[in-house]
Amino acid sequence: MGKITVETCEIEGLKIITPTVFGDSRGYFMETYNYNDFAEAGITEKFVQDNQSASKKGVLRGLHFQINYPQDKLVRVVNGEVFDVAVDLRKGSKTFGKWYGVRLSAENKKQFFIPKNFAHGFLVLSDYAEFCYKCTDFYHPNDEGGLAYNDPDIGVQWPIEEGMELTLSDKDTKWGGIKQYMENM
């Protein structure tokens, strides 16, 4: 392998990928995705869509999931820094309802692999951030679900700095918690 380092997380299936960066006086080069390297690390999913978003400090997107067309995601930050979170929603999982978070930044160049049936979200920590993600299914506009980012039953420890003003979309202010999600399973 050698081109990427893969760390497993406390929640089975989640993986943090760090690419090898080749730098010199001109700058740097790295492969952000190579199917063979990822397959050797156990990530053989076929990605069909790439997305990119830009957000300002304090923007919190999520926690989102797809209902009938779940997606595996490979996420990274190309400008700025975010705190990225995945919540296990896999039926029968021993870590159902548990969350894991990782800082992703242009500086650390880490990527986060999130399997199907996880809710996902992130909080922008820098003044501005550009966030990229690969998905294994296409976007279906009427297939999105979500969980409240601040659900005490999940208990995500968002690194919200003192004085940081959160910005959420209207839909992200209306999601229910994990108990409501389980009632509708």
Secondary structure, 3 states (H helix, E strand, C coil): CCCEEEEECCCCCCEEEEECCEEECCEEECCCCCHHHHHHCCCCCCCCEEEEEEEECCEEEEEEEECCCCCCEEEEEEECEEEEEEEECCCCCCCCCCEEEEEEECCCCCEEEECCCEEEEEEECCCEEEEEEEECCCCCHHHEEECCCCCCCCCCCCCCCCCCCCECCCHHHCCCCHHHHHHCC
